[in-house]
């Protein structure tokens, strides 16, 4: 990716969960640690004040009028409830039945349950403080990636210089092929598969679909083609283009392949004075290149060709016996049946507006040119795209345009084949009759992996480009620029997400507890009038400073000013 790529920090919405549940704040590891610690302090403070509420409620429930006789345990329990914090109250209430109260009736039943309340409050809010870190786990598992090089790129045409597209195309294919082996064919939950919004894009296969070419061109019959179909992929869920439902698109990629039937018109053999025998494959002309053939091939000498075990694969046929007699043994070998075996594939694409019912919001399944033409010209009115969908369609289709199945073979030679990984020197071990289907499935998956990568590159900046010969194409309007700010990727290392809803609920509940805990005695005291006033008075009388004053007054030690306290008989004043 570009050197200017970075992770967005701040408030944003992950539309996977909607506007409320998806509201997220992304912070660096440093600030995330500070926020988590602060939340733990807030929850702990709320726990302390929750005990104030609980203790006040219990105290008032057991407050009696002054003239009603109560034993010492009752009064001491009331004082503990009035003045002790959670932990101190739990310990004091636990010890109370044993402290000079052996004659009190039901002393354990009158004290230990309240000690249990204090312990449970302490445990509850201590655990809640620890679990505040889970607010980050409730949040989005993705972050937004941004780059100063957002918007795609164009190559500079320079005479005599190989186009950067060739270099990038080949390197992208090698990267994608590696990713396919690890995440499409391997374990998608592995650490190397946390690159894109989804580890892989699913697709289905059909090994008995109609031949996409002319009559009798497919090797077996007109129902022997192999089709791979992604179905309708979601621009948000599958490609990570973050958007509310009304701004999303559906995208579909289909590829149908079949070995081509051998016939007299398939190829023309000529002798060239420079290259020797040359084979021209006649599977369709290339007008853009001025050629009336598909491609040209120079056969390698027989000594350079692979030896094969007997193979009934319709594309990789090896049925010519090449038994070799060696000392004390005979090697039964099979060589290629044809100099050239042709495999044909057709790539098709479709984009749909999910806000319209059925196929009314879809382009017709067809080539990339057809999909582009319909999406932006002939069917733009009937598709009903809004401006955000138009930008997403442009981004998707411009990305996949160079990722057809042929791009996964060009320039790679034998490395494009899985079968080549099972060849030792010139000897090919056994390959199954459906090896050609395994090969094209891998190529199709490689196209999907390139789609995934290049969708992210559009926002994060291109990769695998040489140092020169190209330039970034910046978005030209606010709608295109918005595409630079909506690319989801798996949460980047060094960053944490927090659910704004989780933060709001936590702070709101803790705030309510704190406010009530600080004011409950004052507010309830204002409401105590007439017959219930004694409950307010007793709460005030049993406060620590009030008890101290009563004790000092009783000992004639209390002064409202700074006058010297009078001495008792026989006492001396220390100066």
C-alpha distance (Angstrom), angle and dihedral (degrees) to the residues before:
residue distance angle dihedral
X1 . . .
X2 3.79 . .
X3 3.80 119.9 .
X4 3.80 86.5 -123.5
X5 3.81 93.4 63.9
X6 3.80 117.1 119.9
X7 3.80 141.6 157.5
X8 3.78 118.6 -101.3
X9 3.80 115.4 -118.7
X10 3.78 120.8 -162.1
X11 3.78 138.9 49.6
X12 3.81 120.9 -25.9
X13 3.81 141.1 143.2
X14 3.79 125.4 -109.7
X15 3.79 99.6 -152.8
X16 3.81 90.6 -157.8
X17 3.81 86.8 84.7
X18 3.80 99.9 30.7
X19 3.78 132.1 -109.1
X20 3.83 96.3 -60.2
X21 3.79 105.8 35.0
X22 3.80 91.1 33.9
X23 3.81 95.4 55.2
X24 3.80 103.8 120.7
X25 3.77 140.2 175.7
X26 3.81 118.1 -153.7
X27 3.80 118.4 -155.9
X28 3.77 135.5 177.5
X29 3.80 116.5 -105.4
X30 3.81 91.5 -99.6
X31 3.80 96.3 54.0
X32 3.80 91.9 38.1
X33 3.81 88.7 58.4
X34 3.80 91.3 50.0
X35 3.81 91.9 49.1
X36 3.81 92.6 48.0
X37 3.82 91.7 49.7
X38 3.82 91.0 47.0
X39 3.78 91.2 51.4
X40 3.79 90.1 51.5
X41 3.82 89.8 53.3
X42 3.81 91.7 48.0
X43 3.80 92.1 50.3
X44 3.80 91.6 46.4
X45 3.82 90.7 51.1
X46 3.78 90.1 48.6
X47 3.81 88.8 52.0
X48 3.79 91.4 54.2
X49 3.79 91.9 50.2
X50 3.80 91.7 43.8
X51 3.80 86.1 62.3
X52 3.81 87.9 52.2
X53 3.80 88.6 57.3
X54 3.79 93.2 45.6
X55 3.81 94.0 44.5
X56 3.81 92.1 48.2
X57 3.80 90.9 50.0
X58 3.82 92.8 49.9
X59 3.81 92.2 43.6
X60 3.79 92.9 52.2
X61 3.81 92.0 44.8
X62 3.82 90.9 57.0
X63 3.81 98.0 37.8
X64 3.81 111.9 118.6
X65 3.77 133.3 -172.1
X66 3.77 115.4 -83.2
X67 3.79 96.9 -112.7
X68 3.78 92.6 55.4
X69 3.76 108.5 95.7
X70 3.81 117.4 -122.5
X71 3.78 129.0 173.0
X72 3.80 126.7 -113.6
X73 3.83 93.8 -97.6
X74 3.80 90.3 59.9
X75 3.79 93.7 51.1
X76 3.80 93.9 43.9
X77 3.79 91.4 49.2
X78 3.81 89.4 51.7
X79 3.81 91.3 50.9
X80 3.81 91.0 49.3
X81 3.80 91.3 50.4
X82 3.80 89.8 47.7
X83 3.79 98.6 50.1
X84 3.79 114.4 18.0
X85 3.79 127.8 91.9
X86 3.79 121.4 -131.0
X87 3.80 100.5 -84.2
X88 3.81 94.9 35.1
X89 3.81 91.2 48.5
X90 3.81 91.9 49.1
X91 3.80 91.3 52.8
X92 3.82 95.5 42.5
X93 3.80 93.0 48.4
X94 3.79 89.8 47.5
X95 3.81 91.4 54.7
X96 3.80 96.3 38.7
X97 3.85 97.9 88.7
X98 3.81 89.4 54.6
X99 3.82 97.3 46.5
X100 3.81 108.8 90.5
X101 3.78 91.6 -53.2
X102 3.77 100.8 105.4
X103 3.81 92.1 123.8
X104 3.81 94.7 49.9
X105 3.77 113.5 111.1
X106 3.82 117.6 -114.6
X107 3.78 88.8 -4.8
X108 3.83 95.0 165.0
X109 3.80 94.1 47.2
X110 3.80 90.4 49.3
X111 3.81 95.0 51.8
X112 3.79 115.6 20.9
X113 3.85 97.2 62.4
X114 3.80 89.2 57.8
X115 3.79 90.3 48.1
X116 3.80 86.8 53.1
X117 3.82 90.5 52.6
X118 3.79 89.8 54.0
X119 3.82 92.6 47.5
X120 3.81 92.2 48.8
X121 3.80 90.8 49.1
X122 3.79 90.0 50.8
X123 3.80 92.9 48.5
X124 3.80 94.2 44.0
X125 3.78 95.8 53.9
X126 3.79 94.3 37.8
X127 3.80 89.2 56.5
X128 3.79 90.6 42.9
X129 3.79 88.5 55.7
X130 3.79 89.9 53.7
X131 3.78 92.6 46.8
X132 3.79 93.7 53.8
X133 3.80 84.9 89.9
X134 3.80 86.9 68.2
X135 3.79 89.2 69.6
X136 3.79 84.2 79.5
X137 3.81 90.7 51.3
X138 3.80 91.0 52.6
X139 3.79 89.1 55.8
X140 3.79 128.5 84.3
X141 3.80 117.6 -59.8
X142 3.81 88.6 -143.2
X143 3.77 137.3 72.5
X144 3.79 132.0 -158.3
X145 3.79 116.8 -106.8
X146 3.80 118.5 -151.0
X147 3.78 134.4 -176.6
X148 3.77 140.6 -178.2
X149 3.83 85.6 -134.6
X150 3.80 95.7 60.6
X151 3.78 120.3 139.9
X152 3.78 108.9 58.1
X153 3.79 127.3 -91.9
X154 3.79 144.2 -102.5
X155 3.79 129.2 -146.8
X156 3.78 124.0 -121.0
X157 3.78 111.8 -125.7
X158 3.80 107.4 -129.1
X159 3.80 120.8 171.5
X160 3.79 114.2 -116.5
X161 3.82 94.1 12.0
X162 3.79 122.4 112.7
X163 3.78 109.4 -116.7
X164 3.83 114.5 -104.9
X165 3.80 85.9 -131.7
X166 3.80 90.0 71.9
X167 3.80 92.3 52.8
X168 3.78 93.8 43.7
X169 3.80 93.7 44.5
X170 3.79 93.1 54.0
X171 3.82 95.5 43.5
X172 3.81 91.6 45.9
X173 3.80 89.1 52.2
X174 3.80 93.0 51.1
X175 3.82 90.8 48.1
X176 3.80 91.5 48.0
X177 3.82 92.8 46.8
X178 3.81 89.5 53.9
X179 3.80 90.5 48.1
X180 3.82 90.7 50.2
X181 3.80 91.8 54.3
X182 3.80 90.9 49.7
X183 3.80 102.9 39.1
X184 3.82 110.4 15.9
X185 3.79 96.5 39.5
X186 3.82 97.8 21.3
X187 3.80 133.9 43.5
X188 3.83 109.3 -39.9
X189 3.81 89.8 -162.8
X190 3.79 93.2 61.0
X191 3.83 120.8 118.2
X192 3.81 92.8 -108.2
X193 3.81 90.7 58.8
X194 3.81 95.6 66.7
X195 3.79 92.7 90.2
X196 3.79 103.0 97.6
X197 3.82 134.4 35.8
X198 3.82 88.3 -96.6
X199 3.81 124.5 28.2
X200 3.80 89.9 -132.1
X201 3.79 140.7 -5.2
X202 3.82 112.2 -118.2
X203 3.78 123.6 -129.2
X204 3.79 137.5 173.8
X205 3.79 128.9 -135.4
X206 3.79 133.7 -144.5
X207 3.80 117.4 -167.3
X208 3.81 95.6 -171.7
X209 3.76 104.8 52.7
X210 3.79 126.3 135.2
X211 3.79 119.1 -78.9
X212 3.84 106.2 -101.1
X213 3.82 93.1 -152.1
X214 3.78 134.7 65.6
X215 3.80 124.7 -56.9
X216 3.81 115.5 -64.1
X217 3.81 93.0 3.4
X218 3.82 96.6 113.5
X219 3.80 113.3 85.1
X220 3.81 99.2 -120.9
X221 3.79 110.2 19.7
X222 3.76 142.1 -49.8
X223 3.83 91.8 -77.6
X224 3.80 98.9 49.4
X225 3.81 101.0 89.6
X226 3.80 121.2 117.9
X227 3.80 117.9 -131.0
X228 3.81 129.9 -165.9
X229 3.80 118.1 -165.3
X230 3.81 129.5 -179.9
X231 3.77 93.7 -165.6
X232 3.79 114.9 -144.6
X233 3.80 109.7 -28.2
X234 3.80 119.3 -160.3
X235 3.81 117.5 -121.5
X236 3.81 89.9 -142.5
X237 3.80 105.2 36.6
X238 3.80 97.9 36.3
X239 3.80 104.2 29.6
X240 3.80 99.7 27.7
X241 3.82 97.3 -124.4
X242 3.80 94.7 153.1
X243 3.80 110.8 -135.5
X244 3.81 141.5 131.6
X245 3.83 115.2 -97.2
X246 3.81 95.3 -96.2
X247 3.83 91.2 58.3
X248 3.81 98.1 48.9
X249 3.79 131.7 102.1
X250 3.77 136.2 -152.9
X251 3.80 118.2 -132.0
X252 3.79 129.0 -168.3
X253 3.79 131.3 -169.4
X254 3.82 121.3 -168.3
X255 3.78 128.2 179.5
X256 3.80 125.7 -175.4
X257 3.82 120.5 -168.7
X258 3.78 136.4 178.7
X259 3.81 137.6 168.0
X260 3.80 108.9 -107.5
X261 3.80 119.7 -119.7
X262 3.80 113.8 -109.5
X263 3.78 115.1 -116.9
X264 3.79 143.4 151.1
X265 3.79 92.8 -94.8
X266 3.80 95.2 51.4
X267 3.80 96.3 86.7
X268 3.77 143.4 7.2
X269 3.81 121.3 -144.6
X270 3.80 120.1 -149.9
X271 3.79 135.3 168.7
X272 3.77 115.3 -122.3
X273 3.80 120.6 -160.9
X274 3.79 90.9 -135.4
X275 3.80 106.0 33.2
X276 3.78 101.2 25.9
X277 3.77 115.7 -143.9
X278 3.82 111.9 23.9
X279 3.79 125.6 -175.9
X280 3.81 120.4 -153.4
X281 3.81 112.5 -158.7
X282 3.80 112.3 -143.5
X283 3.80 104.5 -156.9
X284 3.77 96.4 124.5
X285 3.78 136.3 -37.4
X286 3.81 127.5 -96.8
X287 3.81 104.9 -137.0
X288 3.79 93.0 177.0
X289 3.81 89.0 62.5
X290 3.79 95.0 38.5
X291 3.82 92.0 -116.4
X292 3.79 125.5 134.3
X293 3.81 91.6 -158.6
X294 3.80 134.2 63.9
X295 3.78 99.6 -125.2
X296 3.77 141.1 -31.4
X297 3.79 125.8 -120.7
X298 3.80 133.2 -167.4
X299 3.82 110.9 -155.6
X300 3.78 116.0 -128.8
X301 3.81 118.8 -126.1
X302 3.78 113.9 -85.4
X303 3.79 90.9 -111.5
X304 3.81 89.1 62.8
X305 3.78 96.6 50.5
X306 3.79 123.5 99.3
X307 3.76 123.5 -104.0
X308 3.81 113.9 -132.4
X309 3.73 139.7 -160.6
X310 3.80 113.4 -123.9
X311 3.79 105.5 -66.4
X312 3.79 129.7 -174.8
X313 3.80 95.8 -173.8
X314 3.84 105.0 132.6
X315 3.80 91.7 -134.2
X316 3.81 103.0 34.0
X317 3.78 96.0 43.0
X318 3.80 117.3 174.5
X319 3.80 110.5 171.4
X320 3.81 105.8 133.1
X321 3.78 110.2 108.6
X322 3.81 113.5 -126.8
X323 3.81 100.6 173.3
X324 3.80 111.6 178.1
X325 3.80 124.3 -160.2
X326 3.79 114.7 -139.9
X327 3.79 131.1 175.0
X328 3.80 108.2 -65.8
X329 3.79 91.8 -11.3
X330 3.77 144.8 63.4
X331 3.80 121.2 -140.5
X332 3.79 113.6 -149.5
X333 3.79 106.5 -153.0
X334 3.77 134.7 170.4
X335 3.77 126.5 -153.0
X336 3.78 133.6 -159.9
X337 3.77 116.5 -63.9
X338 3.81 94.6 -146.7
X339 3.76 136.6 24.5
X340 3.80 89.2 -130.8
X341 3.78 130.2 23.5
X342 3.77 114.0 -169.8
X343 3.80 124.4 -146.2
X344 3.79 119.1 -172.4
X345 3.81 126.6 -159.2
X346 3.79 134.0 -177.8
X347 3.83 121.5 -155.8
X348 3.80 117.5 -153.1
X349 3.79 132.4 -178.0
X350 3.78 139.3 -166.3
X351 3.80 135.3 -176.0
X352 3.80 124.3 -164.1
X353 3.77 139.0 -170.2
X354 3.84 104.6 -130.0
X355 3.80 89.8 -159.5
X356 3.82 90.7 70.7
X357 3.79 124.1 72.0
X358 3.79 122.4 -108.3
X359 3.79 119.6 -28.2
X360 3.80 94.5 -28.6
X361 3.79 90.0 98.1
X362 3.82 96.5 45.1
X363 3.76 134.8 92.9
X364 3.79 116.0 -128.0
X365 3.80 112.8 -91.7
X366 3.80 105.1 -100.3
X367 3.78 147.6 114.4
X368 3.79 123.1 -39.3
X369 3.80 91.7 -99.8
X370 3.78 90.9 53.2
X371 3.81 92.3 48.1
X372 3.81 91.7 50.4
X373 3.80 93.0 45.8
X374 3.79 93.9 50.0
X375 3.81 95.8 42.1
X376 3.79 95.1 52.0
X377 3.81 105.1 23.2
X378 3.79 127.0 14.7
X379 3.82 100.8 28.0
X380 3.79 102.2 24.3
X381 3.80 90.9 109.5
X382 3.80 97.5 47.7
X383 3.81 93.2 43.1
X384 3.80 89.5 61.8
X385 3.80 96.5 -146.6
X386 3.79 116.4 175.5
X387 3.80 118.1 -142.3
X388 3.82 93.2 -92.8
X389 3.80 91.0 52.4
X390 3.80 90.2 49.2
X391 3.81 89.7 54.9
X392 3.81 91.4 47.6
X393 3.81 91.9 47.9
X394 3.79 90.3 50.7
X395 3.79 91.0 50.0
X396 3.81 94.3 47.3
X397 3.79 98.1 44.9
X398 3.80 95.0 42.7
X399 3.81 88.1 52.3
X400 3.80 98.6 50.5
X401 3.81 95.9 41.4
X402 3.82 93.2 94.3
X403 3.81 97.0 35.8
X404 3.79 99.9 82.3
X405 3.77 117.9 140.1
X406 3.81 92.6 -98.9
X407 3.82 89.6 61.7
X408 3.80 88.6 67.3
X409 3.81 91.9 60.5
X410 3.80 102.9 37.5
X411 3.78 112.4 106.1
X412 3.80 96.1 -0.3
X413 3.78 100.9 89.4
X414 3.79 113.8 -174.8
X415 3.82 90.5 -8.3
X416 3.80 87.5 76.9
X417 3.82 90.2 68.4
X418 3.78 125.2 81.7
X419 3.79 86.7 -154.2
X420 3.80 90.7 65.1
X421 3.80 89.1 65.4
X422 3.81 87.9 63.1
X423 3.81 95.2 52.3
X424 3.80 122.1 101.2
X425 3.79 112.5 -160.0
X426 3.82 102.3 -50.7
X427 3.80 95.9 -21.9
X428 3.79 120.3 98.3
X429 3.79 116.1 -160.3
X430 3.78 121.5 -141.6
X431 3.78 117.3 -56.5
X432 3.82 123.0 -172.1
X433 3.83 123.3 -108.9
X434 3.82 90.2 -107.6
X435 3.81 94.6 53.4
X436 3.79 90.7 118.5
X437 3.81 89.2 58.9
X438 3.80 90.3 50.7
X439 3.80 88.9 51.7
X440 3.80 96.6 50.1
X441 3.83 91.3 43.6
X442 3.79 88.1 56.2
X443 3.80 91.3 48.5
X444 3.80 90.8 49.1
X445 3.81 90.6 50.5
X446 3.81 88.2 49.0
X447 3.81 89.5 55.5
X448 3.80 89.4 51.6
X449 3.81 91.9 48.8
X450 3.81 89.2 51.9
X451 3.80 89.6 49.2
X452 3.81 89.2 53.2
X453 3.78 93.0 47.8
X454 3.78 97.6 45.2
X455 3.81 94.2 47.2
X456 3.82 87.1 58.9
X457 3.82 91.0 42.9
X458 3.80 90.6 57.8
X459 3.81 88.5 66.5
X460 3.81 100.5 27.0
X461 3.80 99.4 42.5
X462 3.82 130.4 -97.1
X463 3.79 126.0 -71.5
X464 3.81 135.6 -161.6
X465 3.80 93.5 40.9
X466 3.81 124.9 131.7
X467 3.79 119.8 -112.7
X468 3.79 94.1 -95.7
X469 3.77 144.6 15.7
X470 3.79 97.6 72.9
X471 3.79 141.8 65.4
X472 3.81 138.3 -158.2
X473 3.81 117.1 -101.8
X474 3.79 105.7 -142.5
X475 3.83 118.5 -148.8
X476 3.78 110.1 -98.9
X477 3.81 103.3 -151.9
X478 3.78 138.7 34.7
X479 3.81 93.5 -102.0
X480 3.79 92.7 54.2
X481 3.81 90.0 43.0
X482 3.81 89.6 55.1
X483 3.82 87.0 64.7
X484 3.81 87.2 65.3
X485 3.80 90.7 62.6
X486 3.80 102.2 46.5
X487 3.81 108.5 63.4
X488 3.79 113.5 123.2
X489 3.79 121.6 -155.0
X490 3.81 130.3 170.3
X491 3.80 110.3 -76.0
X492 3.78 108.5 -73.8
X493 3.79 121.7 -123.1
X494 3.79 112.1 -98.1
X495 3.81 95.2 32.3
X496 3.79 135.0 91.2
X497 3.79 131.7 -160.5
X498 3.78 123.9 -144.5
X499 3.77 125.9 -164.3
X500 3.79 108.4 -121.1
X501 3.80 88.7 -154.2
X502 3.81 90.0 53.3
X503 3.80 91.3 47.4
X504 3.80 91.8 47.4
X505 3.81 94.1 49.0
X506 3.81 91.9 46.6
X507 3.80 94.4 47.8
X508 3.80 92.7 42.7
X509 3.81 94.4 51.2
X510 3.79 92.5 43.3
X511 3.81 90.4 46.2
X512 3.80 91.8 52.0
X513 3.81 90.9 49.0
X514 3.81 91.9 48.0
X515 3.81 93.8 49.0
X516 3.80 93.5 46.2
X517 3.81 91.9 43.6
X518 3.80 92.1 52.8
X519 3.80 96.9 44.4
X520 3.80 108.5 27.8
X521 3.81 95.9 97.2
X522 3.81 92.6 45.8
X523 3.81 95.6 46.5
X524 3.80 94.4 43.4
X525 3.81 88.9 45.2
X526 3.81 90.0 57.9
X527 3.78 88.7 53.5
X528 3.79 94.2 50.3
X529 3.79 104.9 100.0
X530 3.75 134.7 152.7
X531 3.78 114.7 -12.8
X532 3.82 95.4 10.8
X533 3.80 95.9 50.5
X534 3.81 91.0 97.1
X535 3.82 88.5 69.4
X536 3.81 91.1 58.8
X537 3.80 92.0 44.4
X538 3.78 93.1 51.3
X539 3.82 91.6 49.0
X540 3.80 88.9 53.7
X541 3.81 94.2 43.6
X542 3.82 93.5 52.4
X543 3.80 94.7 52.9
X544 3.83 112.9 116.8
X545 3.81 97.1 -111.5
X546 3.81 91.9 44.6
X547 3.81 90.4 52.7
X548 3.80 90.1 47.5
X549 3.79 91.0 51.9
X550 3.80 92.0 48.8
X551 3.81 90.7 50.7
X552 3.81 93.6 47.5
X553 3.79 92.5 46.1
X554 3.78 89.7 51.5
X555 3.80 89.1 52.6
X556 3.83 91.3 44.6
X557 3.80 89.4 -119.2
X558 3.80 98.9 116.6
X559 3.80 121.0 106.3
X560 3.80 127.3 174.4
X561 3.83 90.2 -155.0
X562 3.79 136.6 34.2
X563 3.80 96.6 -87.5
X564 3.78 114.9 133.8
X565 3.76 115.1 -92.1
X566 3.84 109.5 -114.6
X567 3.78 115.8 -108.6
X568 3.75 124.8 -122.0
X569 3.75 120.4 -124.7
X570 3.80 112.2 -71.4
X571 3.85 95.2 14.7
X572 3.79 123.2 122.3
X573 3.80 125.5 -151.9
X574 3.82 117.5 -121.6
X575 3.79 112.1 -136.5
